[in-house]
Amino acid sequence: MIISSANSTSDVNLVEDVSNWWDDPTTREWLIDKPISIAVTILVALIAHWVFRKLITKAVERGANRAVEPEKSKRPSLIKTPFGKTATQEEETPLDVQLLRRSQEQRRQARIRTLGAVGKSAVAIFVWTWAALAILTTIGVNVAPLIASAGVAGVALGFGAQSLVKDFLSGIFMLIEDQYGVGDTIDVGDGIVGDVEDISLRITTLRDMDGTVWYIRNGEILRVGNFSDEYAIARFEVPVGLSNDTETAWSVIEKSFQEAAKLPTVKDSIIGEPEMKGISSFEPDHMTFRGVVKTLPGYQWEVQRHVYAKVLTDMQREGITTPYPNGIGSISPKQLEAKRSGEKA
């Protein structure tokens, strides 16, 4: 009986201890209130992150899919009606203007998507930084000294990591000023020319014509040459030997230039009329004829390749020679035949 009474007393004490522990406000706070608060904070952060990303995605898609201008425009005409009033007629937009608009539209879409990606990153940093501070506050950590320390650390980081801050600031201004975007062909100096594959606030990724991927810090880009902004100009420099008749060579090259611009392989890339500039330089052994034509951005090299092939073929057919057609120091077949005839004589 004594043992049974002792066991009952022990059980009662254990139940009271557990009940007291459970009724303790600190226990309820750490096992129920704070975990629920932390879970709610994380849930709110997840929902906010998802909502902001959806809003940015929808805004990007809406902006990217919005047409800039219609293909046709109604402009007042100077044609008079029988009643003496000015008529309004619908005019077709020229093909070169349509091509230029299409190129600008592609660039605009690429810029919008780049800004959207940066906006999503900024939203993620903002939302989860808030969530982390809210969780620290919930578990009893005083975040005021932490924020103050972060400010001091930010100042120290600004002095100690100036290049990093410079990269971020350069990336921000680059995006705001629309210096270049994903898909553009740019020259960043030191012979690095390539297509932009990715842009972040710190690094620009380029792939050059040999397939090499270049990772360039935005703060190190001091100048940028953009080959994909609005339009490009294909320039042709054709060297012609001084033994040729100038007017004949001019006529052959100009005609070939005009015909090459109508080739099916390049006509859709050209947005202007070819223009023959004439002789651009005069050297002791040759003269150079120059021609230019406006093309879609990034297509100037393709147009150059096809036009050069056409011009060279027509020059050879018409007998227009280049300087040193047989190589420097060698003689032509006619001169060689004349030399052999003289030796036989």
Steps between C-alpha positions, in 0.01 A plus 500: 500500500784736578662431159170558318445829679852614414448416132173693494667800657783482244254482210306796635820704533606409146163605361517826692853566372395438142190712547699782654758479222227510237321788671823697515467801259861456386431141393192598306687789346791284371296193401188663357505877457848549354499196266159605369623858456813380319293270279261785418796728417650241266159438341444873448851531350433210262167645393644851462795369299268301275259792454777749418662259253162442334437874475844563353461209256158626389631854461799376300287284271248781451774749421689259276193395302370851453553625147677832479335633189259363244636392165268746325441861583251754375656827403344804336556513126549803280268349238194719452150365467261632236356728769838651578543328835814314604449125491632259757642180355651191659864462402698183519805514724820449295677167539819653639301679771322177588833317532642777717194494725525123529864526607420770755212289630731200557745720687220648711373154593850386598545808722163450670580136578842599636343760730243240605772255603677769702167601659434141608842482665440830681158380621648175631770690695247744646239238601737251660699770677175618657409141589839439664472819709142412601604150612792637701262745668258216577762289677605798711806629317532877507541591133569870562870444584514251213367757254738762639788253467389423148514872422853524638593183313352650185719808537804281560404285203466811290859597579647152499313363199479806279533293184193293596295812570625649174388189310149518646461874439627464144254214441209705633579803283566275200149355528336838565674664204441198275858491377461141380283195561493124466549405134693816406839481335738732685867599515629552855857580404825301498382319187205330675198498270209263549131441558359579844367176652423613854497818706506530877566797722863390538600308187431512127545170313617511137559227243738598220507372143734214600257377766704624796289618794625818666390602851556874530443702817275795429731736685784412262303596189618855428355526151250299297451484126153363425460348152131421559350840583229596247700433182847422366698607194681250279807665347687364199859580411596357160865539393555540126834501318615829342525336158119492474284772351345694787158560344468140383596363841260742670214394271565126545527521879193723538288275280617192688432674831142583396436144379650345813263700721207326324626147563242283685759419767544863610209710371294444817792624712543828310285796604636769271618566147865408425716806449825506304733758654770473234876501553579530870880470485781509247818302561818451291382155386118517518189707550215409731131526415260537791132413526259500793153361570282514810409159645318349792713506817741208514457407132767729355765226492273253322414763239869581456592138434239453227566836336877451495456159332270650237727800432814287469329261255376786281840670505673184385241450222546858377877489522533751786815400687596550860852613603751217463245252360772234467665568834763753606823461301350280228416588140181447310454221242510757216828641625642150536395410144651820364823430685522149356430629147781752536745233614411279203544792266 
